[in-house]
């Protein structure tokens, strides 16, 4: 499988038609069609279907498109770094992050890096660990900020000093908002909104164990900033970290911490490969900030 052919397929997936893709690539449509047919023969799978409106990727095509995005991006990044003068540091650091106040620590490191290396830029990709881990394995990101960091064989890890406090975000007119702290029994039978990992994984699973049969999850979310609208409309109360969703009189929402309290440790995860020069600069800067306290 040649990189050039993968690039052709990547552009086809992006453009949605053979003619548009051929125009972007600067080749004829018949030439592109032959190259893609050869790719399908090589893989033994049909990758796309033609229609009057363009093309539609098959399930196998969707999988290949994901890998093509990663491989083409890695090749472009490698070519860019190799072509730079020996002492030059230039490029993009790709960071996969969850929604946690620890991102503020990483932002401090980014700003510090930019002071000394103006040719380094950053790209943030937001999501949860379930969504981001596959792409980290495939090399799409330089680092992943993992919430509830776990031991991971085959990866480098860096525990981060800040912790996040769990609680419930609810409407201010909900009786939960009148409490100083929320206990498991307070949530029995109430509509709840959780992350995709939800109440079936730690630490919420243990915290809710005494009322697990009375828990009613009405919605799950990928990122809490969007899920806040569900809370505002009265769909339920949401488990999340303190400080992630705006709360107060003007927002109409309130944050109530859990009792017993739960604090989550976060950490940085990256592959055991040689980092790019920009990634190494960022990592060294982050470690220095942590050491300085």
N, C-alpha and C positions, 0 to 999 in steps of 0.2 A: 504494500500500500504506500504510494508515494505522497509526500507532503503536498506537492502541487495539486494532485487529484483531490486530496482532502480540502484544500483551499477552494477548489472549484465547488465541491459539495457544500462547503460552508456558505459560500456566496449564494448558491441556489436556495438553500434553506432560508437565508435572510431576505432574498428578493422575491421568492414565491413564484417565479416563472423562469423558464429556460431562456427566453429572449432577453429579459431584463438582466439575468445573471451573466449571459454572454456579453451584453453591452458593458457591464461593469468590469468584466475581466478582459475586455478587449479582444475577444475571439469570436468566431462565428458560432451560431446556434448548433449547426450539425457537428462541429468539432466538440463542443461541450457535451452534446448528447452522446457522442461516441465514447468520450472519456468516462462519463458517468455510467454508461452501459458496461464498460470494461470493469469499473469498480464493483458494480453489482455482480458481474460474473465472478470476480475474484472472491467476493464475500459469500456468494451463493444465496443472496437475499435481495428481494426487491426493496428499494430504498424510498421510492416515491411513486405516486400515481398522478397521471396527467388528467386534466379536465379542461373544459372550455374557459375556466377562470384562472388557470395556471397549474400549479402542482400542489400536492398534499403529501407530506411525509408519512410513510408507514411507521409502525411502532419501531421497527429496526432502524429506519431512517432517523427517527427522533433520538434514539440512543447514539447513533453514529454522529449526529450533529452536535451533541453535547461533547463527545470526545474530540471532534474536529475543532470546536471552539478552543478547547484547552490546548491541544497539540499545536495548532497554528499560532496561538498566542505565545506559547512557550518558545516556539521556534523564532518568532519575531523578537521576543525579549532576549533570547540568546544571541541572535545576530546583532542586536543593538548594543549589548554589553561588550561583546567581543570586538566590535568595530571601534569602540571608544579608545582614546589615548590611554596609556597604561595607568596614569595617575588620576584620570578623570573619573568622577562618580556622578552618574546621571541615570535617571530612570524612575519608574513608578513602583512604590511599595504597595502591595495589595493586601488589605486587612479585612478579614471576615469577623464581624462583631455581632454580639447580641446586645439587647438594650439593657445596659447597666451603667451605673455612675462611674464604673472603672474606665469607661471610654474617655472620661475626662483626664485620667492619668496618661493614657495613650496620646491624647490630643496635646498634652504638655510636651511629650517626647517629640511629636511631629513638629511642633512649633520650634523646638530647640534644634532639631535636625535642619529645618529650613533656614535657620540663622547662619549655619555654617556651610550648608550645601543647597544653594538656591536652585540647582538643577534636579533635585529630588522632589517628586510629587507623590501624592497618596491617593489611593482609591479604596473607598469603604464599601463593603457589601454586607448588608444587614440581614439577619435571619436568626434561627435558632440552631443548636448543635446538630439536630437531626438533618436539617436541610443543608448545612454548610460542610459537614464532615466529608461527604463523598467528593466534593469539589476540592477540598484540601488535600485529600489522598491523591487526586489526579493532578495536583500541582497548580490549580487555578489561583490559589492564594499563597502568599508568603507566610502569613501567620493567621491563626484563628484565636479570637478571644472566647474561651469556653466558659460558660456559666455552669456552676457546680462542677468544677474541673475534676476529672477522674484520672487515675493512673492509666497511661496509654503506652503499651509496649510498641516499640518501633517509632516513637515520636519523641522529640525534645519538648520539655515543658518548663515553664517559668511561673511559679506561684506569684500572684500579685497581692500587694499588702492590703488593699481596700476590700471591705466586705459589704454585701448588700443585705438589707433587712426586709424580710417578707411581711406582707400585710394584705389587707383587703381594701380595694377602692370601691366605694359605693356612693350612691346619691346622698346628698346631704339631708334629704327628707326621709331617708330610710332609717329605721330604728337602730341599725348597726352603727350609724354615724354618731350616735349619742354615747357609744361605749368608748372607754379609754383603751381597751384591748379586746380583741376577739378571741374567744375560746372555741374549740371544736364543736361543743354542744350548741353554740350560738348559730352555727351554720347548718345544723340538721334540718333537712327538708327545704332549705332555701335554694333558689336558682343560682348557680355559680358559673362563672366563666374562668377557664384555666388555659394555660399554654397547651400546645399540642401534646407535650409529654404528660401534662395533666396531673391528676391526683394518683396515678398508678405508679409513679416513680418517686424516688427520694428527692427532697426531704418531706414533701407534703404527704406522701403515703403514710409515713409513721405518725406524723402530726395528727392526721385525720382517722387513725386506726380505730379509735373508740366509737366513731360514728360512721364508719365506712358504708354501712348498709343504708344510711339515711342521706347520703350525698347525692345531689341532683345537679349534674353538669349539663347545662343547656346550650353551651357553645364553647368552642376552643379557638385559640388564636395563634398566629405565627408571631406577630409583633403587637405589644400591648397598646401602642399609640393609636392603632386603628380600632382596637377592641374597646377603647374608652367610649366610643360612640354607642356601643351596645349598652354600656352602663348608663349613659346619659338618657337613653330611651327606656330604661327600666327593665331591660331583659334579665339582668342579674347583677351580682356583685363579683368583682374580678380579683383573683389572686395575682399579685405582681410585686415588684420591688418598690421600696420607698423612693420617691423622687423621680420616678420615670414618667408618671402621668401627672399633669398639672392638677393640683387640688387646692381648694380654698373657697371662700364665699363667692367669688366671681365665677369660678368654674362650675359651681353647683355640685362638686364632688368632694369626698373626704377620704383620707387614708387612715386606716386603723391598723396598728401593728398586731401581730399574732401573740397569743399567750398559751403555752410557753413560747418564747421568742425563737425565731429561726433566722440565722445569718448564713449567707452563702459565700463561700470562697471562690474566687474566679482566678483564671490563669491563662497564660499564653501557650499555644500549642503550635509546633511546626515540624515539618518533615526532617528526617535525619539525612539531609543532603546539604551540599555546600550552598549557603544562601547567596543571593546576588549581592553585589557591593552595596546598593542602596538598602537592601534588607538588613545587612550586617550593621550598617551605620545606625539604622533605626534601633536595632536590638541593643547595640552597645549603649546608645543614648538612654533607652528605657531602663537598662540595668543600672546605669549611673544615677539616674533620678531616684530609683528605688533605694540604692545604697546610701544616698545622701539624706533620705528620709523626707 
